Amino acid sequence: MLTELNGKGGCLCEPARKGELRCPLIVRPTSEDVVTGHIFGTLKAINPRWWLPDLLNLALGAERFRRQVYRKLRIGTWQKQRAYPRQHLPWDEGKTEVDVVITWENPSTTVFIEMKYGSPLSAKTSNNNGSAGYPADQLIRNARVGLRENGWFKEDLLFDAITRDFVLILFTPTTGNPLVTKYRDSDELRASIPQGDQLRDLPRLPFIGELGYRDLTAILTSNRRWLERAERVLAEQLTDYLKFKLAQLPASNGHGHS
């Protein structure tokens, strides 16, 4: 984070410019993975009581989550999920890698976060171009995979799957993605999933939402007084970083509002 904020991302040497060498030490300003690592690497060090429920409620536009001690809280990045059963899809699909997965156990809850920075949501995913009659975008894939991973599908299993509350959030510099609105409609969601009639139910609505960078900076700023000194320093650095990344973003890559 400080590397980028202070303009120390590095530059390419001559062999790298010619394509003869790949340098792993260059911080590419458009890398979504770098942004993801900075944001959630910092949030892991801040008491979740002062950002997690606010983040979820603001993203969903509903007061669904309360401040609490989160039992067995885990925040993981780039988590691979099980491959979706081939018999349930009209195309071959590999394992889905979710950018951020947050889980806790009181009550059992899973949050999937799809991160975007300089690029829009992909309209097509691996081996699915939409020709089978179902949407092929990243958001519906994450929703479908998350619902299955958390026990919301009827499946022929020896033991019933444990159902966990599930939330899916699109986290981008600015909000207003029409796919979020589309899939928040339960009928649209079911119709967009192959064998959607096999959903036993849906998590408490709404469970799909979106968050912008200014939303997170507002959360950290409004709860600043409750943080320990070290947490305040981290929160201020992250706030500065998010403002910096917003300013870096070309106007053509933004969408919606913040």
Backbone bond lengths (Angstrom), bond angles and torsions (degrees), N, CA, C in turn:
res aa  C-N    CA-C-N  psi(-1)  N-CA   C-N-CA  omega(-1)  CA-C   N-CA-C  phi
1 M - - - 1.469 - - 1.526 110.64 -
2 L 1.341 116.52 -49.78 1.457 120.21 -179.85 1.524 110.71 -65.96
3 T 1.332 116.44 -31.19 1.464 120.49 178.00 1.517 110.38 -58.85
4 E 1.332 116.21 -47.46 1.461 120.50 -179.90 1.526 111.65 -70.32
5 L 1.330 116.81 -45.17 1.459 120.26 -176.49 1.525 112.03 -59.92
6 N 1.336 116.14 -30.93 1.455 120.16 -177.62 1.528 112.90 -100.78
7 G 1.330 116.19 16.00 1.454 120.54 174.98 1.504 114.45 64.99
8 K 1.340 117.00 32.27 1.461 121.40 -177.74 1.526 111.90 -111.01
9 G 1.327 116.07 37.73 1.461 119.72 -178.68 1.508 113.82 -70.60
10 G 1.324 118.09 -12.89 1.449 120.85 179.78 1.517 111.16 93.64
11 C 1.306 115.92 172.22 1.462 121.03 177.02 1.522 108.57 -138.92
12 L 1.314 116.02 163.09 1.453 120.77 -176.69 1.524 110.89 -82.65
13 C 1.332 115.30 135.52 1.454 119.68 173.62 1.531 108.26 -79.39
14 E 1.320 116.39 171.30 1.461 120.49 -175.87 1.535 112.84 -60.57
15 P 1.354 119.77 -45.82 1.473 119.11 177.81 1.532 112.47 -59.71
16 A 1.352 117.07 -36.52 1.468 119.88 179.13 1.519 110.58 -68.67
17 R 1.354 116.76 -38.60 1.458 120.74 177.95 1.522 111.36 -60.55
18 K 1.319 116.05 -35.71 1.464 121.18 -178.50 1.525 112.52 -82.34
19 G 1.331 116.50 -3.50 1.453 119.52 -179.13 1.510 113.99 81.51
20 E 1.328 117.14 11.95 1.465 121.05 -178.84 1.522 111.68 -85.29
21 L 1.318 117.58 -14.09 1.461 122.11 -174.93 1.517 109.65 -147.72
22 R 1.316 115.84 138.38 1.467 120.55 174.15 1.516 108.11 -103.94
23 C 1.310 116.43 118.47 1.459 120.43 -176.81 1.522 110.25 -96.89
24 P 1.348 119.02 117.77 1.473 121.21 -178.71 1.519 113.78 -80.28
25 L 1.330 117.48 -3.50 1.459 120.17 -173.10 1.520 113.43 -94.65
26 I 1.347 117.42 -3.92 1.448 120.39 179.71 1.525 109.87 -81.83
27 V 1.325 117.42 126.76 1.461 121.75 175.55 1.525 107.57 -87.94
28 R 1.305 117.13 104.93 1.462 120.63 -178.13 1.526 109.44 -81.07
29 P 1.310 118.44 122.81 1.470 121.47 -172.83 1.530 113.70 -65.61
30 T 1.337 117.66 -17.18 1.463 119.71 -179.69 1.526 112.63 -96.56
31 S 1.323 118.31 1.71 1.461 121.36 -175.71 1.523 111.62 -71.98
32 E 1.330 116.56 118.41 1.465 120.94 176.85 1.526 110.96 -68.10
33 D 1.326 116.44 -32.58 1.462 119.74 179.56 1.523 111.53 -66.01
34 V 1.332 116.70 -38.53 1.466 120.25 177.73 1.531 110.12 -63.42
35 V 1.324 116.69 -45.04 1.467 120.87 179.12 1.526 110.32 -62.36
36 T 1.332 116.08 -45.09 1.468 120.82 179.39 1.522 110.89 -58.42
37 G 1.338 116.36 -46.29 1.460 120.58 -179.77 1.519 112.29 -61.92
38 H 1.337 117.07 -41.53 1.462 120.47 179.54 1.525 111.16 -64.64
39 I 1.344 116.65 -47.84 1.461 120.04 -175.24 1.518 111.34 -64.00
40 F 1.314 116.70 -53.89 1.464 118.38 -173.17 1.522 113.18 -83.55
41 G 1.330 117.26 -21.32 1.460 118.97 170.10 1.517 110.63 -63.53
42 T 1.338 116.85 -36.12 1.467 121.65 177.81 1.523 111.39 -75.64
43 L 1.340 117.34 -45.68 1.462 120.05 -177.33 1.532 111.95 -62.18
44 K 1.330 117.02 -29.83 1.464 119.76 177.31 1.530 111.95 -59.72
45 A 1.327 116.49 -28.49 1.462 120.84 -176.42 1.526 112.69 -90.42
46 I 1.331 117.59 -0.88 1.467 122.01 -179.91 1.524 108.83 -110.30
47 N 1.314 116.99 137.48 1.467 122.10 -178.97 1.533 109.68 -51.55
48 P 1.333 118.37 118.82 1.470 120.10 -176.14 1.524 113.94 -62.28
49 R 1.314 117.12 -20.12 1.460 120.61 178.50 1.523 111.07 -55.38
50 W 1.360 115.82 -30.50 1.461 120.12 -172.69 1.530 113.50 -100.93
51 W 1.331 117.59 8.64 1.464 117.71 174.59 1.531 113.52 -145.95
52 L 1.340 118.80 -32.18 1.456 119.68 -172.33 1.533 113.90 -66.91
53 P 1.343 120.31 -51.98 1.473 118.05 179.53 1.528 112.46 -63.81
54 D 1.331 116.33 -36.45 1.470 119.87 178.36 1.524 110.41 -63.57
55 L 1.322 116.39 -43.58 1.463 121.51 -179.82 1.524 110.70 -60.75
56 L 1.337 116.55 -46.41 1.462 120.54 -177.66 1.528 111.16 -68.40
57 N 1.317 117.12 -45.86 1.468 120.08 -177.75 1.528 111.84 -65.46
58 L 1.332 116.22 -39.39 1.454 119.58 179.55 1.531 110.55 -67.65
59 A 1.324 116.56 -41.33 1.463 120.62 179.39 1.525 111.54 -63.79
60 L 1.318 116.73 -38.65 1.466 121.22 -176.96 1.523 112.89 -86.46
61 G 1.332 116.32 -17.29 1.463 119.08 -177.43 1.512 112.01 70.35
62 A 1.326 116.72 28.81 1.478 121.51 -178.91 1.525 108.77 -153.60
63 E 1.330 116.11 147.91 1.464 121.16 179.38 1.522 109.77 -84.49
64 R 1.312 116.50 74.72 1.459 121.11 -176.61 1.525 113.13 -92.82
65 F 1.333 117.89 -25.96 1.461 121.05 -172.35 1.520 110.89 -121.43
66 R 1.327 115.52 142.18 1.463 121.14 -177.33 1.530 110.59 -109.59
67 R 1.313 116.09 163.24 1.458 120.17 174.55 1.523 108.63 -71.59
68 Q 1.316 116.64 134.17 1.457 119.97 -177.50 1.521 109.85 -164.54
69 V 1.312 115.35 175.86 1.458 121.16 167.76 1.524 106.15 -87.21
70 Y 1.327 117.47 124.45 1.467 121.30 -175.59 1.532 109.26 -93.41
71 R 1.334 115.21 110.56 1.463 120.31 -176.43 1.530 110.65 -73.96
72 K 1.338 115.33 129.78 1.469 122.69 179.64 1.537 111.87 56.39
73 L 1.321 115.58 41.90 1.458 119.87 178.82 1.525 110.41 -66.01
74 R 1.321 115.43 132.84 1.461 121.34 175.59 1.527 108.79 -133.92
75 I 1.313 115.67 136.16 1.463 122.07 176.03 1.522 106.92 -123.68
76 G 1.320 116.29 109.65 1.461 120.76 -177.84 1.517 110.93 -117.98
77 T 1.324 115.63 149.15 1.465 120.55 178.01 1.524 110.12 -115.75
78 W 1.323 114.96 145.59 1.465 123.80 176.82 1.532 111.19 53.49
79 Q 1.324 114.08 58.16 1.467 122.11 -176.13 1.527 110.41 -94.91
80 K 1.326 116.63 121.11 1.463 120.68 177.32 1.526 110.33 -79.78
81 Q 1.343 116.18 135.09 1.452 122.80 178.22 1.535 109.06 -101.18
82 R 1.309 116.56 166.58 1.468 120.13 177.20 1.533 110.10 -61.41
83 A 1.321 115.67 147.99 1.458 119.34 175.62 1.528 109.08 -63.66
84 Y 1.317 116.64 138.19 1.459 121.57 179.78 1.529 108.71 -67.79
85 P 1.342 119.52 138.28 1.470 121.10 -177.42 1.536 111.95 -57.64
86 R 1.303 115.86 127.01 1.471 120.68 -176.54 1.522 111.81 -58.79
87 Q 1.340 117.43 -34.00 1.467 119.83 -176.87 1.525 112.79 -68.87
88 H 1.334 116.86 -12.55 1.463 120.36 -179.23 1.527 112.97 -99.56
89 L 1.332 117.37 0.90 1.460 121.17 -179.00 1.523 110.74 -130.69
90 P 1.316 118.13 144.89 1.470 120.82 175.56 1.536 112.36 -85.92
91 W 1.338 117.97 18.88 1.463 122.12 175.81 1.523 108.31 -149.81
92 D 1.327 116.68 160.11 1.465 121.49 176.17 1.525 109.11 -79.59
93 E 1.310 115.89 138.87 1.468 119.65 -178.35 1.514 109.59 -142.76
94 G 1.327 115.91 134.29 1.460 120.75 177.53 1.518 111.07 -84.43
95 K 1.327 115.23 -165.20 1.458 120.23 179.94 1.531 110.25 -74.61
96 T 1.318 115.59 142.17 1.460 121.72 178.00 1.526 109.20 -91.71
97 E 1.336 116.24 130.56 1.463 120.37 175.82 1.523 108.35 -101.95
98 V 1.317 116.13 117.79 1.469 121.66 -179.14 1.527 108.59 -92.76
99 D 1.326 116.56 131.77 1.465 120.86 -174.87 1.525 112.21 -58.96
100 V 1.336 116.90 -49.03 1.473 121.18 179.87 1.522 108.29 -137.75
101 V 1.344 116.13 132.53 1.459 121.99 175.83 1.524 108.05 -125.34
102 I 1.324 116.23 122.60 1.469 122.08 178.06 1.526 107.75 -115.76
103 T 1.317 117.11 128.84 1.468 120.84 178.59 1.526 110.45 -133.87
104 W 1.331 115.30 150.76 1.463 122.10 168.90 1.525 107.70 -153.53
105 E 1.340 116.41 174.02 1.475 119.62 -167.31 1.523 115.42 -121.45
106 N 1.319 119.48 12.20 1.469 119.48 179.15 1.529 111.74 -135.84
107 P 1.352 118.13 83.02 1.459 127.66 -4.81 1.534 111.26 -81.22
108 S 1.334 116.68 172.66 1.462 121.67 -177.59 1.529 109.89 -61.63
109 T 1.317 115.38 117.09 1.468 121.11 -172.54 1.526 109.98 -140.14
110 T 1.326 115.74 141.47 1.464 122.36 174.77 1.520 109.16 -128.69
111 V 1.325 116.05 133.39 1.461 121.85 176.97 1.527 108.24 -119.69
112 F 1.328 116.94 125.44 1.456 122.87 171.33 1.533 107.59 -101.55
113 I 1.334 116.35 133.76 1.463 120.54 175.72 1.521 109.34 -123.97
114 E 1.323 116.00 122.21 1.463 122.49 174.85 1.523 107.63 -96.33
115 M 1.337 116.18 119.58 1.454 121.97 -176.29 1.527 111.01 -99.00
116 K 1.326 116.05 135.33 1.454 121.78 173.92 1.522 108.79 -135.63
117 Y 1.338 115.38 144.81 1.463 118.25 174.76 1.531 110.94 -126.22
118 G 1.317 117.36 -80.44 1.450 118.97 -175.45 1.513 114.79 -94.09
119 S 1.327 116.71 -1.35 1.466 119.98 -178.12 1.527 109.72 -126.59
120 P 1.336 116.88 152.27 1.466 119.71 179.14 1.522 111.18 -78.81
121 L 1.316 116.30 171.25 1.467 120.09 171.73 1.521 109.06 -57.38
122 S 1.315 115.95 135.55 1.458 119.40 177.65 1.526 110.05 -68.38
123 A 1.333 116.37 132.12 1.463 120.92 178.70 1.519 111.47 -79.99
124 K 1.343 116.72 -13.19 1.460 121.70 179.72 1.514 109.00 -132.49
125 T 1.322 116.31 146.91 1.454 121.15 176.21 1.520 108.60 -122.45
126 S 1.320 116.25 174.10 1.457 121.60 -174.77 1.527 112.08 -51.78
127 N 1.317 115.79 122.63 1.479 124.27 176.82 1.530 113.94 66.11
128 N 1.317 117.93 10.42 1.461 120.05 179.30 1.524 108.99 -133.49
129 N 1.323 116.05 107.00 1.466 120.98 179.21 1.522 112.47 -105.94
130 G 1.341 115.78 9.72 1.452 120.16 178.85 1.515 114.08 91.15
131 S 1.327 117.33 -1.86 1.465 120.39 -176.60 1.530 112.66 -70.88
132 A 1.326 117.53 -15.64 1.467 120.64 179.65 1.527 112.14 -81.46
133 G 1.331 116.34 -2.58 1.455 119.36 176.76 1.513 114.51 97.10
134 Y 1.341 116.87 5.21 1.460 121.08 178.41 1.531 109.02 -121.69
135 P 1.339 118.01 149.44 1.461 119.81 176.89 1.524 110.70 -57.18
136 A 1.343 115.52 146.38 1.464 120.30 -175.20 1.532 112.52 -115.35
137 D 1.327 117.92 9.69 1.459 120.27 -174.06 1.526 112.60 -73.82
138 Q 1.326 115.10 164.15 1.466 121.76 -177.40 1.520 112.77 -63.67
139 L 1.330 117.02 -34.77 1.456 119.48 -174.88 1.529 111.06 -67.13
140 I 1.332 117.68 -45.85 1.467 119.07 -179.25 1.528 110.30 -69.13
141 R 1.328 117.48 -32.36 1.463 119.02 176.53 1.528 110.49 -63.48
142 N 1.336 116.84 -45.63 1.460 119.65 178.16 1.525 111.72 -63.01
143 A 1.335 116.44 -38.13 1.470 120.05 178.84 1.523 110.25 -64.12
144 R 1.321 116.58 -46.94 1.473 121.35 -178.70 1.532 111.22 -62.75
145 V 1.329 115.88 -47.05 1.463 120.61 -179.92 1.526 110.47 -63.98
146 G 1.339 116.82 -43.68 1.461 120.68 -178.78 1.519 112.34 -64.20
147 L 1.325 117.23 -40.73 1.467 120.48 178.79 1.530 110.67 -63.30
148 R 1.329 116.64 -40.23 1.467 119.24 178.79 1.530 110.77 -69.35
149 E 1.327 117.36 -45.12 1.465 120.72 -178.13 1.523 111.81 -61.50
150 N 1.313 116.37 -25.08 1.469 119.40 -175.33 1.523 113.31 -107.45
151 G 1.344 116.13 17.56 1.461 121.34 167.53 1.502 117.18 84.04
152 W 1.348 118.30 22.69 1.459 119.64 -175.63 1.528 114.20 -93.47
153 F 1.324 117.24 -3.35 1.460 120.93 176.47 1.523 110.68 -100.92
154 K 1.324 115.48 145.63 1.459 120.69 170.07 1.528 107.15 -73.95
155 E 1.324 117.17 123.61 1.455 120.77 179.56 1.515 109.83 -135.30
156 D 1.313 115.18 150.30 1.452 121.23 -179.95 1.525 109.18 -82.90
157 L 1.330 114.80 82.15 1.456 121.00 -176.82 1.517 110.32 -117.30
158 L 1.327 115.87 154.06 1.461 120.46 178.11 1.528 110.54 -62.09
159 F 1.316 116.18 -39.62 1.469 121.55 177.82 1.525 108.16 -122.59
160 D 1.321 115.88 145.50 1.460 120.33 178.31 1.531 110.08 -63.52
161 A 1.329 115.99 137.03 1.463 120.45 177.54 1.525 109.33 -69.91
162 I 1.325 115.66 143.89 1.461 120.75 176.42 1.522 108.52 -76.29
163 T 1.319 116.35 127.17 1.458 120.78 -179.26 1.527 109.90 -88.34
164 R 1.336 115.15 127.60 1.459 121.65 177.33 1.520 108.70 -113.91
165 D 1.323 116.54 146.90 1.454 119.19 171.79 1.525 107.66 -60.87
166 F 1.317 116.18 145.82 1.467 120.03 -175.28 1.526 109.81 -137.15
167 V 1.337 115.10 137.58 1.464 122.18 177.24 1.520 107.94 -134.19
168 L 1.329 115.99 139.01 1.466 122.17 177.01 1.521 108.86 -123.82
169 I 1.333 116.36 126.29 1.460 121.48 -177.35 1.521 110.31 -126.89
170 L 1.314 115.36 134.09 1.457 122.22 170.15 1.525 107.42 -95.63
171 F 1.339 116.91 119.98 1.466 122.06 -176.36 1.526 108.10 -113.57
172 T 1.321 116.14 109.83 1.461 123.06 -175.83 1.528 109.96 -134.49
173 P 1.333 118.30 166.22 1.467 119.22 178.11 1.522 112.86 -55.93
174 T 1.344 117.19 -42.64 1.462 120.99 178.90 1.524 109.80 -130.37
175 T 1.310 116.77 151.62 1.457 121.56 -176.28 1.528 111.55 -96.79
176 G 1.331 115.91 176.79 1.454 120.92 178.23 1.512 113.68 112.70
177 N 1.338 117.77 21.19 1.465 120.03 179.91 1.529 110.01 -73.88
178 P 1.342 118.31 125.66 1.472 120.52 -176.71 1.523 113.73 -65.46
179 L 1.333 118.14 -22.76 1.467 119.90 179.79 1.526 111.23 -67.67
180 V 1.332 116.51 -31.90 1.464 119.53 177.68 1.521 109.43 -62.96
181 T 1.322 116.48 -46.99 1.470 120.73 177.85 1.527 110.78 -60.92
182 K 1.316 116.78 -43.10 1.462 121.52 -178.86 1.528 111.19 -59.07
183 Y 1.328 117.63 -50.51 1.460 120.32 -173.43 1.527 113.54 -81.86
184 R 1.315 117.78 -8.81 1.469 119.45 171.92 1.529 110.89 -72.45
185 D 1.328 116.85 -17.23 1.467 122.36 174.09 1.522 107.60 -80.59
186 S 1.325 117.92 115.69 1.465 121.51 -173.42 1.527 112.50 -61.36
187 D 1.329 117.71 -34.81 1.468 120.03 178.41 1.527 110.92 -67.87
188 E 1.334 116.77 -43.05 1.463 120.60 176.99 1.524 110.58 -62.33
189 L 1.324 116.18 -40.56 1.458 120.98 -179.40 1.522 111.09 -61.59
190 R 1.324 116.95 -50.30 1.471 120.73 -179.51 1.528 111.07 -61.28
191 A 1.329 116.70 -40.56 1.463 120.44 -178.20 1.524 111.75 -69.76
192 S 1.324 117.53 -19.27 1.461 121.71 -177.29 1.520 112.94 -91.53
193 I 1.340 116.91 -3.26 1.463 122.12 -177.35 1.521 109.46 -112.67
194 P 1.331 119.20 125.46 1.466 120.26 174.04 1.531 110.35 -55.18
195 Q 1.318 116.59 132.19 1.464 123.04 -177.13 1.530 111.01 58.83
196 G 1.319 114.86 37.80 1.467 119.97 178.99 1.512 112.91 -61.80
197 D 1.345 116.50 -19.91 1.460 119.79 177.82 1.526 111.89 -70.51
198 Q 1.348 116.51 -11.04 1.462 120.81 178.42 1.530 112.91 -85.51
199 L 1.311 116.11 -1.38 1.469 118.89 174.58 1.524 108.39 -68.76
200 R 1.323 117.14 122.21 1.467 120.48 -179.04 1.523 110.74 -68.97
201 D 1.314 115.43 -29.98 1.466 122.91 179.16 1.518 105.87 -175.08
202 L 1.314 117.93 -172.83 1.451 122.64 175.11 1.527 109.18 -125.76
203 P 1.326 117.45 154.18 1.472 119.04 173.74 1.519 109.57 -57.84
204 R 1.314 114.67 164.16 1.461 119.79 178.28 1.521 110.19 -53.25
205 L 1.316 116.85 129.77 1.457 121.99 -178.11 1.530 110.85 -85.56
206 P 1.345 117.22 147.74 1.461 126.41 -7.10 1.530 110.68 -79.36
207 F 1.331 116.53 148.47 1.459 118.47 176.45 1.536 112.10 -124.43
208 I 1.336 117.13 2.29 1.458 121.57 174.67 1.525 108.30 -118.98
209 G 1.326 116.52 132.23 1.460 120.13 -178.18 1.512 111.71 -154.24
210 E 1.318 115.83 -175.29 1.464 120.69 -179.72 1.521 110.01 -144.05
211 L 1.321 114.17 155.22 1.460 121.33 -177.20 1.520 109.01 -138.89
212 G 1.340 116.88 141.13 1.454 122.06 176.20 1.520 111.10 -108.75
213 Y 1.320 116.01 166.29 1.460 120.26 -178.43 1.531 111.73 -60.99
214 R 1.324 116.67 -38.99 1.472 118.81 179.96 1.526 111.53 -66.38
215 D 1.330 116.56 -28.48 1.468 119.53 176.54 1.521 110.54 -62.50
216 L 1.341 116.13 -45.86 1.462 119.40 -179.20 1.519 111.39 -67.47
217 T 1.337 117.83 -39.67 1.462 118.62 178.01 1.531 111.14 -63.30
218 A 1.335 116.65 -36.12 1.468 120.10 178.52 1.528 110.92 -65.96
219 I 1.331 116.67 -39.68 1.465 121.33 179.00 1.526 110.29 -62.99
220 L 1.325 116.63 -48.39 1.464 120.68 -178.11 1.526 110.87 -65.08
221 T 1.318 116.91 -38.06 1.464 120.56 -179.76 1.528 111.60 -69.14
222 S 1.336 117.00 -42.82 1.468 120.13 -176.68 1.530 112.09 -69.21
223 N 1.341 117.04 -26.33 1.468 119.93 -178.86 1.528 112.69 -102.70
224 R 1.312 116.48 10.39 1.465 120.94 -175.13 1.529 112.31 -55.24
225 R 1.324 117.19 -39.87 1.469 120.41 -173.83 1.524 112.85 -65.42
226 W 1.350 117.09 -18.84 1.463 119.95 -178.36 1.535 112.39 -90.29
227 L 1.322 117.28 -7.71 1.459 120.51 -173.93 1.523 112.39 -85.64
228 E 1.332 115.36 151.21 1.460 120.70 170.33 1.526 108.63 -68.76
229 R 1.332 116.35 163.28 1.471 119.54 -175.19 1.532 111.50 -56.96
230 A 1.331 117.51 -47.35 1.467 120.40 -178.62 1.531 110.43 -62.50
231 E 1.324 116.71 -37.59 1.457 120.60 177.92 1.526 111.12 -65.69
232 R 1.336 116.95 -38.56 1.468 120.99 179.06 1.522 110.96 -62.54
233 V 1.327 115.94 -41.55 1.465 119.96 178.39 1.520 110.18 -61.20
234 L 1.328 116.69 -46.12 1.462 120.77 179.62 1.527 111.25 -64.07
235 A 1.331 116.05 -42.16 1.471 119.90 -179.20 1.526 110.70 -63.98
236 E 1.335 116.67 -40.08 1.466 120.12 179.25 1.523 111.24 -66.85
237 Q 1.336 116.92 -39.61 1.458 120.11 177.59 1.524 110.81 -64.28
238 L 1.336 115.79 -41.61 1.460 119.36 179.86 1.525 111.08 -66.99
239 T 1.323 116.80 -39.40 1.460 120.46 177.11 1.532 110.69 -61.16
240 D 1.324 116.87 -45.19 1.466 120.78 177.78 1.534 110.09 -61.74
241 Y 1.309 116.30 -40.10 1.474 120.94 -178.65 1.526 111.10 -64.76
242 L 1.324 116.89 -43.97 1.461 119.93 -179.99 1.532 111.45 -64.48
243 K 1.320 116.99 -39.32 1.468 120.79 175.94 1.530 109.97 -63.40
244 F 1.312 115.98 -41.41 1.462 121.96 178.42 1.527 110.83 -61.80
245 K 1.338 117.17 -44.33 1.466 120.33 -178.56 1.527 110.90 -68.72
246 L 1.321 117.76 -34.52 1.461 120.26 175.30 1.527 111.21 -63.92
247 A 1.326 116.02 -41.44 1.459 120.03 179.89 1.519 111.40 -67.78
248 Q 1.341 116.61 -30.33 1.467 121.19 -179.99 1.518 112.32 -73.81
249 L 1.310 116.78 -25.27 1.460 121.25 -172.21 1.518 110.44 -69.51
250 P 1.346 118.30 123.99 1.466 119.68 176.73 1.523 110.41 -59.53
251 A 1.314 117.11 143.87 1.458 121.62 -177.59 1.515 111.22 -58.48
252 S 1.323 117.57 -31.87 1.459 121.22 -178.17 1.510 113.01 -69.12
253 N 1.375 115.92 -20.10 1.460 118.81 -179.35 1.520 113.00 -90.42
254 G 1.312 117.22 -11.62 1.460 119.65 179.03 1.513 110.13 -79.88
255 H 1.323 115.89 160.89 1.457 120.11 174.78 1.504 109.23 -152.71
256 G 1.304 115.67 157.34 1.461 119.41 174.69 1.522 111.57 65.70
257 H 1.324 113.87 -141.36 1.459 120.11 -177.50 1.507 108.32 -134.83
258 S 1.296 116.69 175.86 1.465 118.83 -178.11 1.512 110.39 -118.43
